[in-house]
Amino acid sequence: MTYLDEMGLSAGKKARLYKILFQHGPANGRGVFLPVDQGLEHGPRDFVPNWDAADTRWLFRLAKEGRFNAIVLQVGEAQKYFWEFAGEVPLILKVNGKTEIPSDDEAFSPVNATVETAVKMGADAIGYTLYVGSPAQDRDFIQFRQIREEADRYGMPVIVWSYPRGSAIKNKGGKDSLYAIAYAARVAAELGADLVKINFPKAGKSEGAPKPYDTMDLEGVESARHAIDSAQRTPVLISGGEKEDDDSIVEKARQSFEAGAVGLIFGRNMFQRKLDDALRLCDRLHELCAKFGTN
């Protein structure tokens, strides 16, 4: 028995998630994912610290040699490069995205690819960014419903990047508060995500948030566990965020696994390092996966 057996998945979704989580990477139900959708989300600035990463073939080399469970790409880069690596590294196709140029006060991420395209390309899952708390969330919910239903028809797992955004979030503890992160995790689960990606919650009280979060003072593992537990029967991936030193990112990974996360989804913390440095960090993360993994 694995946690996949408890999720009520269709055969197609279960097979694809089993491939990603139990046949690639550590192959023990825990995973390390390489998201590279930042070229659309942030422009080329995230590649400047290590310009090699601007070349998607270099990113695939990192994914292969670092034994990542999957690489995450937007449709253009996937079309141009994945055919060279099909069958070697699982692909998660992001089906929506936006630039960072407009304000996030009314954040919305429009769809730019279909689930059918993901299936034709040989992807094993799709990714969708959902902005919880944005004034545009009504459009977001409707757009996500359409994607989710299409994914159900094709047996394609849906991984939701669930991000608190918008002016209202700023006034209720902020986008990294426990209130906001736990709420985002729960919303993704409620709307039908198969996996959810969240950030590691900021320690301390969520000042300005509704009760009881305005007085809850959790940090570290306990804070992450509360957020993860908010997404019952929806496995959680923890994001790495901006680049940190090796020891800090390994400690975040350890706390994430101890809190119950099934995987780590680290982009800039990987591709902003030179290849040899990134691979050494991968080895340390795989040691943690071995410790916390389960068959």
C-alpha positions in Angstrom: 0.0 0.0 0.0 1.2 3.5 -0.8 -0.5 6.9 -0.2 -1.6 6.8 -3.9 -3.9 3.9 -2.9 -5.9 6.3 -0.6 -6.5 9.1 -3.1 -9.3 7.7 -5.2 -7.4 8.1 -8.4 -8.4 6.9 -11.8 -6.1 4.2 -13.3 -4.5 6.7 -15.7 -3.7 9.2 -13.0 -2.4 6.6 -10.6 -0.2 5.0 -13.2 1.4 8.4 -14.1 1.9 9.4 -10.5 3.4 6.0 -9.7 5.8 6.4 -12.6 6.9 9.8 -11.4 7.1 9.0 -7.7 8.1 5.3 -7.5 10.0 4.7 -10.8 12.1 7.9 -11.1 14.2 9.9 -8.8 14.6 8.1 -5.4 11.9 5.7 -6.6 10.5 5.3 -3.1 7.5 7.7 -2.9 9.5 10.7 -2.1 10.8 13.1 -4.8 12.8 16.0 -5.9 11.3 18.0 -8.8 13.0 20.6 -11.1 10.6 23.4 -11.9 11.8 25.7 -14.7 8.8 27.9 -15.5 10.7 31.0 -14.2 11.6 32.1 -17.8 8.0 33.1 -18.3 7.2 34.1 -14.7 10.4 36.1 -14.1 12.0 36.6 -17.5 15.7 35.7 -18.0 16.8 37.4 -14.7 16.7 34.1 -12.8 19.2 32.6 -15.2 21.8 35.4 -14.9 23.5 33.9 -11.8 24.2 30.8 -13.9 23.7 31.6 -17.6 24.2 27.9 -18.5 20.6 27.4 -17.2 19.2 29.6 -19.9 19.8 26.6 -22.2 17.1 24.1 -21.7 19.3 21.2 -22.8 21.6 22.0 -19.8 18.5 21.9 -17.6 17.6 18.4 -18.9 21.2 17.3 -18.2 20.8 18.5 -14.6 17.5 16.7 -14.4 19.0 13.4 -15.7 22.3 13.5 -13.8 20.6 14.8 -10.6 18.0 12.0 -10.8 15.1 14.3 -10.5 11.6 12.8 -10.5 10.4 15.2 -13.2 11.2 18.5 -14.9 8.5 21.2 -15.2 8.4 23.4 -18.3 6.1 25.7 -20.1 4.8 24.6 -23.5 7.3 26.4 -25.7 10.4 24.9 -24.1 8.8 21.5 -23.8 8.0 21.5 -27.6 11.5 22.6 -28.5 13.5 20.2 -26.2 11.5 17.4 -24.7 11.5 15.2 -27.8 15.3 14.7 -27.2 14.7 13.4 -23.7 11.4 11.7 -23.9 11.4 8.5 -21.8 14.4 9.6 -19.8 13.0 12.4 -17.6 9.3 12.7 -16.8 7.7 15.9 -18.0 5.2 18.1 -16.0 3.7 20.6 -18.5 2.6 23.9 -17.0 -0.6 24.9 -18.7 -0.8 28.4 -17.4 1.5 31.2 -16.5 2.0 35.0 -16.5 4.8 37.6 -16.4 5.9 39.4 -13.2 5.5 42.8 -14.9 1.9 43.7 -13.7 1.2 44.0 -10.0 0.1 40.9 -8.1 -2.7 42.8 -6.5 -5.1 41.2 -8.9 -3.0 38.2 -9.9 -4.3 35.9 -12.6 -2.5 33.2 -14.6 -4.1 32.6 -18.0 -4.1 29.2 -19.7 -1.6 28.9 -22.6 -1.7 25.1 -23.3 -4.2 22.3 -23.2 -4.2 18.9 -21.5 -4.5 17.3 -24.9 -1.2 19.0 -25.8 0.4 17.6 -22.7 -0.8 14.1 -23.6 0.4 14.3 -27.1 3.9 15.4 -25.9 4.2 12.5 -23.5 3.9 14.5 -20.3 3.1 12.5 -17.1 1.3 15.4 -15.3 0.2 19.0 -15.8 0.9 22.0 -13.5 -1.5 24.8 -12.8 -0.9 28.0 -10.9 -3.8 29.1 -8.7 -3.8 32.5 -7.0 -5.8 32.1 -3.8 -7.2 35.3 -2.4 -6.7 37.4 -5.5 -9.7 39.5 -6.6 -9.5 37.5 -9.9 -9.9 34.1 -8.1 -13.5 33.7 -9.4 -12.1 33.6 -13.0 -9.3 31.4 -11.7 -11.7 28.9 -10.2 -13.7 28.6 -13.4 -10.6 28.3 -15.5 -9.2 25.6 -13.2 -12.5 23.6 -13.3 -12.2 23.4 -17.1 -8.6 22.2 -16.9 -9.4 19.7 -14.1 -12.3 18.2 -16.0 -10.1 17.9 -19.2 -7.4 16.3 -17.1 -9.9 13.8 -15.7 -11.0 12.8 -19.2 -7.4 12.0 -20.1 -6.3 10.4 -16.8 -3.7 13.2 -16.3 -2.7 14.2 -12.8 -3.0 17.8 -11.9 -0.4 19.5 -9.7 -1.5 22.9 -8.4 0.9 25.6 -7.6 -1.3 27.1 -4.8 -0.1 30.7 -4.1 -1.7 33.3 -1.8 -1.8 36.6 -3.7 -3.6 39.9 -3.8 -4.1 43.0 -1.7 -6.4 41.2 0.8 -3.7 38.6 1.5 -1.2 41.4 2.3 -3.6 42.7 5.0 -4.2 39.2 6.6 -0.7 38.2 7.5 1.0 38.2 4.1 1.5 35.6 1.4 4.0 33.6 3.4 2.1 33.5 6.7 0.8 30.2 8.1 -2.8 31.4 7.6 -2.2 32.1 3.9 -0.2 29.0 3.1 -2.5 26.6 5.0 -5.5 28.2 3.3 -3.9 27.9 -0.1 -3.2 24.2 0.6 -6.8 23.6 1.6 -8.3 25.4 -1.4 -6.2 23.4 -3.8 -7.4 20.2 -2.2 -11.0 21.4 -2.1 -10.9 22.2 -5.8 -9.6 18.8 -6.9 -5.8 19.0 -7.1 -4.0 15.6 -7.2 -0.9 17.2 -5.7 -0.3 20.7 -4.4 2.8 22.8 -4.3 3.1 25.3 -1.5 5.8 27.4 0.1 7.2 26.7 3.5 5.2 28.9 6.0 6.9 31.8 7.7 7.4 31.2 11.5 5.3 33.1 14.0 1.8 34.6 14.3 -0.1 35.7 11.3 -0.8 39.2 12.4 -4.0 40.6 10.9 -5.3 37.1 10.0 -8.6 35.7 11.3 -8.7 33.8 14.5 -7.1 31.5 15.6 -4.2 32.2 13.2 -3.6 35.7 14.7 -2.5 34.0 17.9 -1.1 30.6 16.7 2.7 30.7 17.1 4.1 27.8 15.2 7.4 27.5 13.4 9.6 25.0 11.6 8.3 21.4 11.3 5.1 22.2 13.3 4.2 25.1 11.0 4.8 23.1 7.9 2.9 20.1 9.3 -0.2 22.2 9.9 -0.1 23.5 6.3 0.4 20.0 4.9 -2.3 18.5 7.1 -4.7 21.1 5.7 -4.6 19.4 2.4 -5.9 16.0 3.5 -5.4 13.2 1.0 -3.7 15.6 -1.3 0.1 15.0 -1.3 2.2 18.1 -0.8 5.3 19.4 -2.5 7.3 22.1 -0.7 8.9 24.9 -2.8 12.4 26.0 -2.4 11.9 29.7 -3.2 14.9 31.9 -3.7 18.4 30.6 -3.6 19.8 29.7 -0.2 23.1 28.2 0.9 23.4 24.4 0.8 23.0 23.8 4.5 19.9 26.0 4.7 18.2 24.3 1.8 19.0 20.8 3.1 17.5 21.8 6.5 14.4 23.1 4.9 14.1 19.8 3.0 14.6 17.8 6.2 11.9 19.8 8.0 9.6 19.4 5.0 9.9 15.7 4.9 9.5 15.4 8.7 6.4 17.5 8.4 4.9 15.0 5.9 5.7 16.4 2.5 6.1 13.8 -0.3 8.5 15.9 -2.3 10.6 19.0 -2.8 10.2 21.2 -5.8 13.4 23.3 -6.0 14.2 25.4 -9.1 16.4 28.4 -8.4 18.1 26.5 -5.6 19.3 24.1 -8.2 19.7 25.8 -11.6 21.4 28.9 -10.2 24.3 26.7 -9.1 27.0 25.4 -11.5 26.3 21.8 -12.5 28.8 20.1 -10.1 27.6 22.2 -7.2 24.0 21.4 -8.0 24.7 17.7 -8.3 26.4 17.6 -4.9 23.3 19.2 -3.4 21.1 16.7 -5.2 23.1 13.9 -3.6 22.3 15.4 -0.1 18.6 15.7 -0.9 18.6 12.1 -2.2 20.0 11.0 1.2 17.0 12.6 2.9 14.6 11.0 0.4 16.1 7.6 1.3 15.6 8.3 5.0 12.0 9.4 4.7 10.9 7.3 1.7 8.4 4.5 1.8 7.4 1.7 -0.6 
